[in-house]
Amino acid sequence: MNHALKAYMDTRLRENQFIQYIGLELTHIDVHTASMELAIQEHHMQHTGFTHGGVTATLCDVTTGIAAYTAVYNGTDVSKNVVTVDLKISYVNPSTAPKLRSVGKVTKAGQNLIFCEGQVFDVFPNGDEKLVATCVSIMAAVDIPLKSTVKTDNS
């Protein structure tokens, strides 16, 4: 685990209202890899009691996006960011566990495009896991300065 990168990303994720609302937690990050967890709550469910597919898609998108960000982050220049160009998800099982775990990794990092793959797993109370979805994504490195929602004395 890259602890400096984890601290930096934790700060960024705390500033992201959507991530905070759904409750995603970054559990691991290193060069070209990231893992996240989500404790399932009622607002994550669809009408038949499964975790909503949109939640699963969000986990795929965010986790592979964070993995891709490690390919552009150099510790000092925060003018680079990544955005999703393409995301394909294959749902293989309905999600029924009280927790989801997602993993994302970079498969090829080019100068402009970053190719990633990911998986989402149900995590059951006894520690067993079941594959819920797989994904492939393409992220684009963009020169967009990060917007911070943290207020300064001058704002």
C-alpha positions in Angstrom: 0.0 0.0 0.0 1.2 3.5 -0.9 0.3 5.4 2.4 1.1 8.8 1.0 -1.2 8.2 -2.0 -3.9 6.8 0.3 -3.8 9.9 2.5 -4.1 12.1 -0.6 -7.0 10.1 -2.1 -8.8 9.9 1.2 -8.7 13.7 1.3 -10.1 14.0 -2.2 -12.8 11.4 -1.6 -13.9 13.3 1.6 -14.5 16.3 -0.6 -16.6 14.3 -3.1 -20.2 14.6 -2.0 -21.4 11.7 -4.2 -18.8 9.3 -2.8 -19.7 10.4 0.7 -23.5 9.9 0.1 -23.2 6.4 -1.2 -20.6 5.5 1.5 -17.6 4.2 -0.6 -14.4 3.7 1.4 -11.0 3.3 -0.2 -9.3 0.4 1.4 -6.2 -0.1 -0.7 -4.2 1.9 -3.2 -0.9 1.4 -4.9 0.6 2.1 -8.3 -2.0 0.9 -10.9 -4.3 -0.7 -8.3 -7.2 0.3 -6.0 -9.7 -1.5 -3.8 -12.9 -0.1 -2.2 -15.7 -1.3 0.1 -19.3 -0.4 0.5 -21.6 -1.3 3.4 -25.0 -1.9 1.8 -27.8 0.2 3.1 -31.5 0.4 2.2 -31.0 3.2 -0.4 -28.5 1.0 -2.3 -31.2 -1.7 -2.9 -33.6 -2.1 -5.8 -37.2 -3.1 -5.3 -36.6 -6.9 -5.2 -34.0 -6.7 -2.5 -30.8 -7.0 -4.5 -28.2 -4.2 -4.6 -29.0 -2.0 -7.5 -27.0 -2.5 -10.7 -26.2 1.2 -10.7 -24.4 0.9 -7.4 -22.3 -2.0 -8.8 -21.6 0.1 -11.9 -20.5 3.0 -9.7 -18.1 0.8 -7.8 -16.6 -0.4 -11.1 -16.3 3.2 -12.4 -14.8 4.7 -9.3 -12.4 1.9 -8.4 -10.9 1.6 -11.9 -10.8 5.4 -12.1 -8.8 5.6 -8.9 -6.5 2.9 -10.2 -6.1 4.9 -13.4 -5.4 8.1 -11.5 -2.3 6.4 -10.0 -0.9 6.4 -13.5 -1.0 10.2 -13.8 -0.4 11.3 -10.3 3.3 12.2 -9.6 3.0 13.5 -6.0 3.3 17.2 -6.9 1.4 18.0 -10.1 -2.4 17.9 -9.4 -3.4 19.5 -12.7 -3.9 16.0 -14.2 -7.1 14.1 -13.7 -8.8 11.2 -15.3 -12.3 10.9 -16.7 -14.2 7.8 -17.9 -14.3 7.4 -21.7 -15.9 3.9 -21.8 -17.2 1.5 -19.2 -18.5 -2.0 -19.9 -19.9 -4.1 -17.1 -20.9 -7.7 -17.1 -23.2 -8.7 -14.2 -22.6 -12.3 -13.3 -24.6 -12.7 -10.0 -27.2 -10.6 -8.2 -25.7 -8.9 -5.1 -27.2 -10.1 -1.8 -24.5 -9.6 0.8 -24.3 -6.8 3.3 -21.0 -5.5 1.9 -19.4 -5.1 -1.5 -15.7 -5.1 -2.3 -14.3 -3.8 -5.6 -10.9 -4.1 -7.1 -9.5 -2.1 -10.0 -6.2 -2.4 -11.9 -4.5 -0.7 -14.8 -3.8 -3.1 -17.6 -2.1 -0.5 -19.9 -1.3 3.1 -19.3 -0.7 5.2 -22.3 0.0 8.9 -22.5 -3.7 9.8 -23.0 -5.7 6.6 -22.5 -5.5 4.3 -19.5 -7.1 0.8 -19.9 -8.4 -0.9 -16.7 -10.3 -3.9 -15.5 -12.2 -4.5 -12.3 -14.3 -6.9 -10.3 -17.0 -6.4 -7.7 -17.6 -9.1 -5.0 -20.3 -9.7 -2.4 -18.7 -10.1 1.0 -20.7 -12.2 3.4 -20.4 -12.0 7.2 -18.5 -15.3 7.4 -15.8 -13.8 5.0 -16.9 -15.7 1.9 -17.0 -13.8 -1.3 -19.0 -14.2 -4.5 -18.2 -12.5 -7.8 -21.0 -10.0 -8.7 -19.6 -8.2 -11.7 -16.6 -7.7 -13.9 -15.8 -4.6 -15.9 -13.4 -3.0 -18.4 -12.9 0.7 -18.6 -11.0 3.2 -20.6 -10.0 6.4 -18.7 -8.6 9.5 -20.4 -5.9 11.6 -18.8 -7.0 15.2 -18.9 -5.4 18.6 -18.0 -8.2 19.7 -15.7 -7.2 21.2 -12.4 -8.9 19.5 -9.4 -11.6 21.6 -7.9 -11.4 21.6 -4.1 -14.5 22.2 -2.0 -12.4 23.0 1.0 -12.9 26.7 2.0 -9.9 28.9 2.6 -9.8 32.1 4.6 -10.1 34.1 1.4 -13.1 32.4 0.0 
